[in-house]
Amino acid sequence: QVQLVESGGGLAQPGGSLRLSCVASGDIDNINAMGWYRQVPGNRRELVAAITFLNNTHYGTPVSGRFIISRGDAKSTVFLQMNKLEFGDTGVYYCNADVQTGMVLTDYWGQGTQVTVST
């Protein structure tokens, strides 16, 4: 079993910054890619940013140029630096990891962390 634990959410003002962290632990041989998704009530979960094992990155259009995704040296941790926050960035942010255990690839999700951008 694999667990993803997120931290770093909270309240920020428009134009401010927050940094999210996610640590993966458990029965892991390799993590191919990690990413962040967000969801607001009534909407489907959308990709915010993703990063591969080789540190290739991809960003959703709404956050491109404002957010930065990175991985720790151990490759089991992923960070999301959120800058120039906007009201539309409010939502629950979920960490995602594509984990290889033996010959099996499995998609795992964290429990989510709330980000609220408000005055």
C-alpha positions in Angstrom: 0.0 0.0 0.0 1.1 3.6 -0.7 0.2 6.7 1.1 0.4 10.3 -0.1 0.3 13.0 2.5 -0.2 16.6 1.5 0.6 19.7 3.5 0.9 23.5 3.1 -2.6 24.5 2.2 -4.4 27.4 3.8 -5.6 31.0 3.3 -3.8 33.5 1.2 -4.6 36.9 -0.2 -4.8 37.6 -4.0 -1.2 38.2 -5.2 0.2 36.1 -2.4 2.0 32.8 -2.3 1.6 29.3 -0.8 3.8 26.2 -1.1 2.3 22.7 -1.1 4.2 19.6 -0.3 3.3 15.9 -0.8 5.3 12.9 0.5 4.8 9.4 -0.8 5.5 6.4 1.4 4.9 2.7 1.4 5.5 -0.1 -1.0 7.2 1.9 -3.8 9.8 0.7 -6.3 9.6 3.7 -8.5 7.4 6.8 -9.0 7.1 7.6 -12.7 5.3 10.9 -12.4 3.7 13.1 -9.7 1.3 15.9 -10.0 -1.2 18.2 -8.5 -4.9 18.5 -9.3 -7.5 20.8 -7.9 -11.3 20.6 -7.6 -14.0 23.0 -6.6 -17.6 21.9 -5.7 -19.6 21.2 -8.8 -16.6 21.0 -11.1 -14.5 18.1 -12.2 -10.9 17.6 -11.0 -8.5 19.4 -13.2 -4.7 19.1 -13.7 -2.7 21.9 -12.2 0.8 20.6 -12.8 2.7 17.4 -13.3 6.4 16.3 -13.3 8.0 13.2 -14.6 10.9 11.2 -13.1 13.2 13.0 -15.4 11.8 16.4 -14.2 9.9 17.2 -17.4 7.0 19.5 -16.3 3.6 20.3 -17.6 1.2 23.0 -16.4 -2.5 23.7 -16.8 -3.1 26.9 -18.7 -4.7 28.8 -15.8 -1.5 28.5 -13.7 1.2 28.6 -16.3 3.8 31.2 -15.5 2.6 31.5 -11.8 3.1 28.0 -10.3 6.2 25.9 -10.2 6.2 22.2 -9.6 9.4 20.4 -8.4 10.4 17.1 -6.9 12.7 16.3 -4.0 16.0 14.5 -4.5 14.5 11.3 -3.3 11.8 11.5 -6.0 9.1 10.6 -3.5 8.3 14.2 -2.7 6.7 16.8 -4.9 6.2 20.5 -4.2 4.0 23.1 -5.7 5.1 26.7 -5.3 2.0 28.9 -6.0 2.7 32.6 -6.7 0.5 35.5 -7.7 -2.5 33.7 -6.4 -5.9 34.5 -7.8 -9.5 34.0 -6.5 -9.9 31.3 -9.1 -7.1 29.2 -7.5 -9.4 28.4 -4.6 -10.1 24.7 -4.3 -9.0 21.4 -2.8 -5.6 20.4 -4.1 -4.9 16.7 -4.5 -1.5 15.1 -4.9 -1.2 12.3 -7.5 1.5 9.7 -8.0 2.0 7.1 -10.7 3.7 4.3 -8.6 5.4 1.2 -9.8 5.6 -1.8 -7.4 7.1 -4.8 -9.0 5.5 -5.1 -12.4 2.3 -3.2 -11.4 1.6 0.5 -12.0 -1.0 2.1 -9.8 -2.4 5.6 -9.6 -2.6 7.0 -6.0 -4.2 10.1 -4.6 -3.7 12.1 -1.4 -6.6 13.2 0.8 -6.5 16.8 -0.5 -5.6 20.1 1.1 -7.7 23.2 1.0 -6.4 26.4 -0.6 -8.5 29.5 -0.2 -7.6 32.8 -1.9 -9.6 35.6 -0.3 -9.4 39.1 1.0 
